[in-house]
Amino acid sequence: MKLATFFKSIGADQSGATAVEYGLIVSLIVIAMVGALQGVAEENQRVWSDVKTAQEEASR
């Protein structure tokens, strides 16, 4: 009888569900951050490429 009570208490426990929900929220935030940082990195690379080109043209 104690085993059945144990499994019922595990099935009724909601604390694990909350941790999973928080984990999903954090993972979505991380995915959004990675996407945003990739955009910033590409723009930064383009700007420095333009600076390099301008410097090379000015030194000719």
N, CA, C and O atoms as a Maestro MAE file, in Angstrom:
{
 s_m_m2io_version
 :::
 2.0.0
}

f_m_ct {
 s_m_title
 :::
 protein
 m_atom[240] {
  # First column is atom index #
  i_m_mmod_type
  r_m_x_coord
  r_m_y_coord
  r_m_z_coord
  i_m_residue_number
  s_m_chain_name
  s_m_pdb_residue_name
  s_m_pdb_atom_name
  i_m_atomic_number
  :::
  1 25 0.809 -1.186 0.000 1 A "MET " " N  " 7
  2 3 0.000 0.000 0.000 1 A "MET " " CA " 6
  3 2 0.861 1.263 0.000 1 A "MET " " C  " 6
  4 15 0.467 2.273 -0.583 1 A "MET " " O  " 8
  5 25 2.004 1.225 0.629 2 A "LYS " " N  " 7
  6 3 2.872 2.389 0.665 2 A "LYS " " CA " 6
  7 2 3.400 2.740 -0.728 2 A "LYS " " C  " 6
  8 15 3.573 3.918 -1.039 2 A "LYS " " O  " 8
  9 25 3.657 1.742 -1.562 3 A "LEU " " N  " 7
  10 3 4.158 1.975 -2.907 3 A "LEU " " CA " 6
  11 2 3.128 2.707 -3.753 3 A "LEU " " C  " 6
  12 15 3.481 3.609 -4.513 3 A "LEU " " O  " 8
  13 25 1.871 2.335 -3.633 4 A "ALA " " N  " 7
  14 3 0.802 3.013 -4.377 4 A "ALA " " CA " 6
  15 2 0.697 4.474 -3.931 4 A "ALA " " C  " 6
  16 15 0.515 5.364 -4.761 4 A "ALA " " O  " 8
  17 25 0.810 4.715 -2.653 5 A "THR " " N  " 7
  18 3 0.767 6.085 -2.132 5 A "THR " " CA " 6
  19 2 1.947 6.892 -2.651 5 A "THR " " C  " 6
  20 15 1.808 8.068 -2.988 5 A "THR " " O  " 8
  21 25 3.096 6.260 -2.713 6 A "PHE " " N  " 7
  22 3 4.296 6.935 -3.220 6 A "PHE " " CA " 6
  23 2 4.108 7.370 -4.668 6 A "PHE " " C  " 6
  24 15 4.417 8.509 -5.016 6 A "PHE " " O  " 8
  25 25 3.601 6.470 -5.517 7 A "PHE " " N  " 7
  26 3 3.406 6.799 -6.925 7 A "PHE " " CA " 6
  27 2 2.324 7.856 -7.118 7 A "PHE " " C  " 6
  28 15 2.416 8.680 -8.029 7 A "PHE " " O  " 8
  29 25 1.300 7.838 -6.266 8 A "LYS " " N  " 7
  30 3 0.266 8.871 -6.339 8 A "LYS " " CA " 6
  31 2 0.846 10.233 -5.980 8 A "LYS " " C  " 6
  32 15 0.504 11.241 -6.599 8 A "LYS " " O  " 8
  33 25 1.717 10.263 -4.988 9 A "SER " " N  " 7
  34 3 2.311 11.545 -4.587 9 A "SER " " CA " 6
  35 2 3.245 12.074 -5.672 9 A "SER " " C  " 6
  36 15 3.329 13.286 -5.871 9 A "SER " " O  " 8
  37 25 3.942 11.193 -6.372 10 A "ILE " " N  " 7
  38 3 4.805 11.620 -7.472 10 A "ILE " " CA " 6
  39 2 3.949 12.180 -8.607 10 A "ILE " " C  " 6
  40 15 4.293 13.209 -9.189 10 A "ILE " " O  " 8
  41 25 2.851 11.520 -8.923 11 A "GLY " " N  " 7
  42 3 1.971 11.967 -9.990 11 A "GLY " " CA " 6
  43 2 1.307 13.289 -9.678 11 A "GLY " " C  " 6
  44 15 1.017 14.055 -10.596 11 A "GLY " " O  " 8
  45 25 1.057 13.583 -8.416 12 A "ALA " " N  " 7
  46 3 0.389 14.812 -8.020 12 A "ALA " " CA " 6
  47 2 1.364 15.969 -7.830 12 A "ALA " " C  " 6
  48 15 0.938 17.121 -7.746 12 A "ALA " " O  " 8
  49 25 2.655 15.687 -7.760 13 A "ASP " " N  " 7
  50 3 3.664 16.728 -7.525 13 A "ASP " " CA " 6
  51 2 3.788 17.632 -8.744 13 A "ASP " " C  " 6
  52 15 4.032 17.145 -9.848 13 A "ASP " " O  " 8
  53 25 3.624 18.934 -8.563 14 A "GLN " " N  " 7
  54 3 3.670 19.901 -9.657 14 A "GLN " " CA " 6
  55 2 4.983 20.693 -9.699 14 A "GLN " " C  " 6
  56 15 5.193 21.483 -10.619 14 A "GLN " " O  " 8
  57 25 5.852 20.496 -8.731 15 A "SER " " N  " 7
  58 3 7.076 21.308 -8.669 15 A "SER " " CA " 6
  59 2 8.010 21.012 -9.838 15 A "SER " " C  " 6
  60 15 8.709 21.913 -10.301 15 A "SER " " O  " 8
  61 25 8.039 19.796 -10.318 16 A "GLY " " N  " 7
  62 3 8.883 19.468 -11.457 16 A "GLY " " CA " 6
  63 2 8.401 20.154 -12.732 16 A "GLY " " C  " 6
  64 15 9.207 20.556 -13.571 16 A "GLY " " O  " 8
  65 25 7.084 20.284 -12.873 17 A "ALA " " N  " 7
  66 3 6.522 20.939 -14.049 17 A "ALA " " CA " 6
  67 2 6.949 22.406 -14.102 17 A "ALA " " C  " 6
  68 15 7.235 22.934 -15.177 17 A "ALA " " O  " 8
  69 25 6.991 23.045 -12.970 18 A "THR " " N  " 7
  70 3 7.415 24.444 -12.925 18 A "THR " " CA " 6
  71 2 8.873 24.577 -13.351 18 A "THR " " C  " 6
  72 15 9.221 25.497 -14.091 18 A "THR " " O  " 8
  73 25 9.714 23.679 -12.896 19 A "ALA " " N  " 7
  74 3 11.126 23.718 -13.277 19 A "ALA " " CA " 6
  75 2 11.279 23.509 -14.780 19 A "ALA " " C  " 6
  76 15 12.117 24.157 -15.406 19 A "ALA " " O  " 8
  77 25 10.496 22.627 -15.360 20 A "VAL " " N  " 7
  78 3 10.550 22.391 -16.803 20 A "VAL " " CA " 6
  79 2 10.096 23.633 -17.551 20 A "VAL " " C  " 6
  80 15 10.695 24.000 -18.562 20 A "VAL " " O  " 8
  81 25 9.053 24.279 -17.071 21 A "GLU " " N  " 7
  82 3 8.566 25.496 -17.720 21 A "GLU " " CA " 6
  83 2 9.635 26.591 -17.680 21 A "GLU " " C  " 6
  84 15 9.870 27.263 -18.684 21 A "GLU " " O  " 8
  85 25 10.271 26.770 -16.544 22 A "TYR " " N  " 7
  86 3 11.338 27.762 -16.449 22 A "TYR " " CA " 6
  87 2 12.497 27.410 -17.383 22 A "TYR " " C  " 6
  88 15 13.094 28.292 -18.000 22 A "TYR " " O  " 8
  89 25 12.808 26.131 -17.482 23 A "GLY " " N  " 7
  90 3 13.869 25.701 -18.393 23 A "GLY " " CA " 6
  91 2 13.531 26.018 -19.836 23 A "GLY " " C  " 6
  92 15 14.402 26.449 -20.592 23 A "GLY " " O  " 8
  93 25 12.283 25.813 -20.235 24 A "LEU " " N  " 7
  94 3 11.864 26.142 -21.599 24 A "LEU " " CA " 6
  95 2 11.926 27.644 -21.851 24 A "LEU " " C  " 6
  96 15 12.350 28.074 -22.923 24 A "LEU " " O  " 8
  97 25 11.512 28.435 -20.884 25 A "ILE " " N  " 7
  98 3 11.572 29.893 -21.032 25 A "ILE " " CA " 6
  99 2 13.015 30.349 -21.186 25 A "ILE " " C  " 6
  100 15 13.316 31.169 -22.054 25 A "ILE " " O  " 8
  101 25 13.901 29.831 -20.361 26 A "VAL " " N  " 7
  102 3 15.318 30.204 -20.441 26 A "VAL " " CA " 6
  103 2 15.910 29.788 -21.783 26 A "VAL " " C  " 6
  104 15 16.687 30.536 -22.377 26 A "VAL " " O  " 8
  105 25 15.551 28.609 -22.261 27 A "SER " " N  " 7
  106 3 16.099 28.167 -23.554 27 A "SER " " CA " 6
  107 2 15.605 29.051 -24.690 27 A "SER " " C  " 6
  108 15 16.366 29.327 -25.618 27 A "SER " " O  " 8
  109 25 14.370 29.497 -24.648 28 A "LEU " " N  " 7
  110 3 13.867 30.413 -25.683 28 A "LEU " " CA " 6
  111 2 14.581 31.760 -25.623 28 A "LEU " " C  " 6
  112 15 14.872 32.356 -26.660 28 A "LEU " " O  " 8
  113 25 14.860 32.235 -24.431 29 A "ILE " " N  " 7
  114 3 15.597 33.497 -24.284 29 A "ILE " " CA " 6
  115 2 17.000 33.356 -24.849 29 A "ILE " " C  " 6
  116 15 17.486 34.259 -25.531 29 A "ILE " " O  " 8
  117 25 17.657 32.236 -24.575 30 A "VAL " " N  " 7
  118 3 19.012 32.004 -25.090 30 A "VAL " " CA " 6
  119 2 19.003 31.939 -26.615 30 A "VAL " " C  " 6
  120 15 19.887 32.498 -27.264 30 A "VAL " " O  " 8
  121 25 18.018 31.267 -27.185 31 A "ILE " " N  " 7
  122 3 17.924 31.184 -28.648 31 A "ILE " " CA " 6
  123 2 17.746 32.574 -29.245 31 A "ILE " " C  " 6
  124 15 18.369 32.893 -30.258 31 A "ILE " " O  " 8
  125 25 16.906 33.403 -28.635 32 A "ALA " " N  " 7
  126 3 16.709 34.770 -29.120 32 A "ALA " " CA " 6
  127 2 17.992 35.584 -29.003 32 A "ALA " " C  " 6
  128 15 18.314 36.370 -29.894 32 A "ALA " " O  " 8
  129 25 18.721 35.398 -27.911 33 A "MET " " N  " 7
  130 3 19.975 36.137 -27.725 33 A "MET " " CA " 6
  131 2 21.008 35.737 -28.768 33 A "MET " " C  " 6
  132 15 21.706 36.596 -29.306 33 A "MET " " O  " 8
  133 25 21.114 34.449 -29.058 34 A "VAL " " N  " 7
  134 3 22.078 33.981 -30.053 34 A "VAL " " CA " 6
  135 2 21.740 34.568 -31.423 34 A "VAL " " C  " 6
  136 15 22.630 35.010 -32.150 34 A "VAL " " O  " 8
  137 25 20.464 34.570 -31.769 35 A "GLY " " N  " 7
  138 3 20.050 35.158 -33.045 35 A "GLY " " CA " 6
  139 2 20.376 36.633 -33.125 35 A "GLY " " C  " 6
  140 15 20.858 37.109 -34.154 35 A "GLY " " O  " 8
  141 25 20.119 37.363 -32.052 36 A "ALA " " N  " 7
  142 3 20.414 38.793 -32.035 36 A "ALA " " CA " 6
  143 2 21.915 39.044 -32.119 36 A "ALA " " C  " 6
  144 15 22.352 39.949 -32.830 36 A "ALA " " O  " 8
  145 25 22.700 38.256 -31.405 37 A "LEU " " N  " 7
  146 3 24.154 38.448 -31.427 37 A "LEU " " CA " 6
  147 2 24.746 38.114 -32.792 37 A "LEU " " C  " 6
  148 15 25.729 38.728 -33.208 37 A "LEU " " O  " 8
  149 25 24.157 37.149 -33.490 38 A "GLN " " N  " 7
  150 3 24.630 36.848 -34.844 38 A "GLN " " CA " 6
  151 2 24.389 38.040 -35.763 38 A "GLN " " C  " 6
  152 15 25.245 38.376 -36.581 38 A "GLN " " O  " 8
  153 25 23.241 38.673 -35.635 39 A "GLY " " N  " 7
  154 3 22.954 39.855 -36.434 39 A "GLY " " CA " 6
  155 2 23.923 40.990 -36.136 39 A "GLY " " C  " 6
  156 15 24.396 41.665 -37.051 39 A "GLY " " O  " 8
  157 25 24.215 41.196 -34.874 40 A "VAL " " N  " 7
  158 3 25.159 42.244 -34.480 40 A "VAL " " CA " 6
  159 2 26.555 41.916 -34.997 40 A "VAL " " C  " 6
  160 15 27.269 42.803 -35.465 40 A "VAL " " O  " 8
  161 25 26.944 40.659 -34.915 41 A "ALA " " N  " 7
  162 3 28.276 40.250 -35.376 41 A "ALA " " CA " 6
  163 2 28.421 40.457 -36.878 41 A "ALA " " C  " 6
  164 15 29.466 40.914 -37.342 41 A "ALA " " O  " 8
  165 25 27.391 40.128 -37.639 42 A "GLU " " N  " 7
  166 3 27.456 40.311 -39.083 42 A "GLU " " CA " 6
  167 2 27.561 41.794 -39.438 42 A "GLU " " C  " 6
  168 15 28.332 42.170 -40.321 42 A "GLU " " O  " 8
  169 25 26.796 42.622 -38.759 43 A "GLU " " N  " 7
  170 3 26.854 44.067 -39.012 43 A "GLU " " CA " 6
  171 2 28.215 44.620 -38.610 43 A "GLU " " C  " 6
  172 15 28.769 45.460 -39.319 43 A "GLU " " O  " 8
  173 25 28.756 44.172 -37.501 44 A "ASN " " N  " 7
  174 3 30.072 44.614 -37.048 44 A "ASN " " CA " 6
  175 2 31.150 44.229 -38.060 44 A "ASN " " C  " 6
  176 15 32.049 45.018 -38.349 44 A "ASN " " O  " 8
  177 25 31.056 43.029 -38.590 45 A "GLN " " N  " 7
  178 3 32.018 42.570 -39.587 45 A "GLN " " CA " 6
  179 2 31.915 43.423 -40.857 45 A "GLN " " C  " 6
  180 15 32.931 43.758 -41.466 45 A "GLN " " O  " 8
  181 25 30.702 43.769 -41.248 46 A "ARG " " N  " 7
  182 3 30.512 44.603 -42.434 46 A "ARG " " CA " 6
  183 2 31.112 45.994 -42.221 46 A "ARG " " C  " 6
  184 15 31.758 46.539 -43.116 46 A "ARG " " O  " 8
  185 25 30.900 46.556 -41.050 47 A "VAL " " N  " 7
  186 3 31.437 47.899 -40.760 47 A "VAL " " CA " 6
  187 2 32.959 47.880 -40.822 47 A "VAL " " C  " 6
  188 15 33.558 48.766 -41.433 47 A "VAL " " O  " 8
  189 25 33.591 46.895 -40.206 48 A "TRP " " N  " 7
  190 3 35.052 46.846 -40.215 48 A "TRP " " CA " 6
  191 2 35.598 46.542 -41.607 48 A "TRP " " C  " 6
  192 15 36.696 46.979 -41.952 48 A "TRP " " O  " 8
  193 25 34.853 45.811 -42.392 49 A "SER " " N  " 7
  194 3 35.250 45.576 -43.777 49 A "SER " " CA " 6
  195 2 35.214 46.878 -44.560 49 A "SER " " C  " 6
  196 15 36.108 47.145 -45.362 49 A "SER " " O  " 8
  197 25 34.190 47.691 -44.336 50 A "ASP " " N  " 7
  198 3 34.103 49.005 -44.981 50 A "ASP " " CA " 6
  199 2 35.253 49.913 -44.540 50 A "ASP " " C  " 6
  200 15 35.812 50.651 -45.352 50 A "ASP " " O  " 8
  201 25 35.601 49.857 -43.265 51 A "VAL " " N  " 7
  202 3 36.715 50.663 -42.751 51 A "VAL " " CA " 6
  203 2 38.020 50.224 -43.412 51 A "VAL " " C  " 6
  204 15 38.826 51.063 -43.814 51 A "VAL " " O  " 8
  205 25 38.228 48.931 -43.525 52 A "LYS " " N  " 7
  206 3 39.441 48.412 -44.152 52 A "LYS " " CA " 6
  207 2 39.523 48.849 -45.608 52 A "LYS " " C  " 6
  208 15 40.577 49.279 -46.078 52 A "LYS " " O  " 8
  209 25 38.405 48.738 -46.315 53 A "THR " " N  " 7
  210 3 38.379 49.156 -47.732 53 A "THR " " CA " 6
  211 2 38.676 50.636 -47.857 53 A "THR " " C  " 6
  212 15 39.462 51.030 -48.719 53 A "THR " " O  " 8
  213 25 38.076 51.459 -47.029 54 A "ALA " " N  " 7
  214 3 38.302 52.907 -47.068 54 A "ALA " " CA " 6
  215 2 39.759 53.227 -46.753 54 A "ALA " " C  " 6
  216 15 40.339 54.117 -47.375 54 A "ALA " " O  " 8
  217 25 40.355 52.523 -45.805 55 A "GLN " " N  " 7
  218 3 41.750 52.760 -45.443 55 A "GLN " " CA " 6
  219 2 42.660 52.361 -46.578 55 A "GLN " " C  " 6
  220 15 43.631 53.059 -46.869 55 A "GLN " " O  " 8
  221 25 42.362 51.242 -47.228 56 A "GLU " " N  " 7
  222 3 43.199 50.802 -48.347 56 A "GLU " " CA " 6
  223 2 43.110 51.763 -49.523 56 A "GLU " " C  " 6
  224 15 44.111 52.016 -50.194 56 A "GLU " " O  " 8
  225 25 41.915 52.304 -49.781 57 A "GLU " " N  " 7
  226 3 41.752 53.262 -50.867 57 A "GLU " " CA " 6
  227 2 42.445 54.579 -50.551 57 A "GLU " " C  " 6
  228 15 42.983 55.233 -51.445 57 A "GLU " " O  " 8
  229 25 42.432 54.971 -49.274 58 A "ALA " " N  " 7
  230 3 43.070 56.225 -48.884 58 A "ALA " " CA " 6
  231 2 44.593 56.121 -48.923 58 A "ALA " " C  " 6
  232 15 45.275 57.126 -49.124 58 A "ALA " " O  " 8
  233 25 45.130 54.923 -48.735 59 A "SER " " N  " 7
  234 3 46.579 54.781 -48.711 59 A "SER " " CA " 6
  235 2 47.179 54.615 -50.109 59 A "SER " " C  " 6
  236 15 48.402 54.544 -50.233 59 A "SER " " O  " 8
  237 25 46.372 54.553 -51.153 60 A "ARG " " N  " 7
  238 3 46.889 54.413 -52.515 60 A "ARG " " CA " 6
  239 2 47.368 55.715 -53.063 60 A "ARG " " C  " 6
  240 15 47.835 55.772 -54.200 60 A "ARG " " O  " 8
  :::
 }
 m_bond[239] {
  # First column is bond index #
  i_m_from
  i_m_to
  i_m_order
  :::
  1 1 2 1
  2 2 3 1
  3 3 4 2
  4 3 5 1
  5 5 6 1
  6 6 7 1
  7 7 8 2
  8 7 9 1
  9 9 10 1
  10 10 11 1
  11 11 12 2
  12 11 13 1
  13 13 14 1
  14 14 15 1
  15 15 16 2
  16 15 17 1
  17 17 18 1
  18 18 19 1
  19 19 20 2
  20 19 21 1
  21 21 22 1
  22 22 23 1
  23 23 24 2
  24 23 25 1
  25 25 26 1
  26 26 27 1
  27 27 28 2
  28 27 29 1
  29 29 30 1
  30 30 31 1
  31 31 32 2
  32 31 33 1
  33 33 34 1
  34 34 35 1
  35 35 36 2
  36 35 37 1
  37 37 38 1
  38 38 39 1
  39 39 40 2
  40 39 41 1
  41 41 42 1
  42 42 43 1
  43 43 44 2
  44 43 45 1
  45 45 46 1
  46 46 47 1
  47 47 48 2
  48 47 49 1
  49 49 50 1
  50 50 51 1
  51 51 52 2
  52 51 53 1
  53 53 54 1
  54 54 55 1
  55 55 56 2
  56 55 57 1
  57 57 58 1
  58 58 59 1
  59 59 60 2
  60 59 61 1
  61 61 62 1
  62 62 63 1
  63 63 64 2
  64 63 65 1
  65 65 66 1
  66 66 67 1
  67 67 68 2
  68 67 69 1
  69 69 70 1
  70 70 71 1
  71 71 72 2
  72 71 73 1
  73 73 74 1
  74 74 75 1
  75 75 76 2
  76 75 77 1
  77 77 78 1
  78 78 79 1
  79 79 80 2
  80 79 81 1
  81 81 82 1
  82 82 83 1
  83 83 84 2
  84 83 85 1
  85 85 86 1
  86 86 87 1
  87 87 88 2
  88 87 89 1
  89 89 90 1
  90 90 91 1
  91 91 92 2
  92 91 93 1
  93 93 94 1
  94 94 95 1
  95 95 96 2
  96 95 97 1
  97 97 98 1
  98 98 99 1
  99 99 100 2
  100 99 101 1
  101 101 102 1
  102 102 103 1
  103 103 104 2
  104 103 105 1
  105 105 106 1
  106 106 107 1
  107 107 108 2
  108 107 109 1
  109 109 110 1
  110 110 111 1
  111 111 112 2
  112 111 113 1
  113 113 114 1
  114 114 115 1
  115 115 116 2
  116 115 117 1
  117 117 118 1
  118 118 119 1
  119 119 120 2
  120 119 121 1
  121 121 122 1
  122 122 123 1
  123 123 124 2
  124 123 125 1
  125 125 126 1
  126 126 127 1
  127 127 128 2
  128 127 129 1
  129 129 130 1
  130 130 131 1
  131 131 132 2
  132 131 133 1
  133 133 134 1
  134 134 135 1
  135 135 136 2
  136 135 137 1
  137 137 138 1
  138 138 139 1
  139 139 140 2
  140 139 141 1
  141 141 142 1
  142 142 143 1
  143 143 144 2
  144 143 145 1
  145 145 146 1
  146 146 147 1
  147 147 148 2
  148 147 149 1
  149 149 150 1
  150 150 151 1
  151 151 152 2
  152 151 153 1
  153 153 154 1
  154 154 155 1
  155 155 156 2
  156 155 157 1
  157 157 158 1
  158 158 159 1
  159 159 160 2
  160 159 161 1
  161 161 162 1
  162 162 163 1
  163 163 164 2
  164 163 165 1
  165 165 166 1
  166 166 167 1
  167 167 168 2
  168 167 169 1
  169 169 170 1
  170 170 171 1
  171 171 172 2
  172 171 173 1
  173 173 174 1
  174 174 175 1
  175 175 176 2
  176 175 177 1
  177 177 178 1
  178 178 179 1
  179 179 180 2
  180 179 181 1
  181 181 182 1
  182 182 183 1
  183 183 184 2
  184 183 185 1
  185 185 186 1
  186 186 187 1
  187 187 188 2
  188 187 189 1
  189 189 190 1
  190 190 191 1
  191 191 192 2
  192 191 193 1
  193 193 194 1
  194 194 195 1
  195 195 196 2
  196 195 197 1
  197 197 198 1
  198 198 199 1
  199 199 200 2
  200 199 201 1
  201 201 202 1
  202 202 203 1
  203 203 204 2
  204 203 205 1
  205 205 206 1
  206 206 207 1
  207 207 208 2
  208 207 209 1
  209 209 210 1
  210 210 211 1
  211 211 212 2
  212 211 213 1
  213 213 214 1
  214 214 215 1
  215 215 216 2
  216 215 217 1
  217 217 218 1
  218 218 219 1
  219 219 220 2
  220 219 221 1
  221 221 222 1
  222 222 223 1
  223 223 224 2
  224 223 225 1
  225 225 226 1
  226 226 227 1
  227 227 228 2
  228 227 229 1
  229 229 230 1
  230 230 231 1
  231 231 232 2
  232 231 233 1
  233 233 234 1
  234 234 235 1
  235 235 236 2
  236 235 237 1
  237 237 238 1
  238 238 239 1
  239 239 240 2
  :::
 }
}
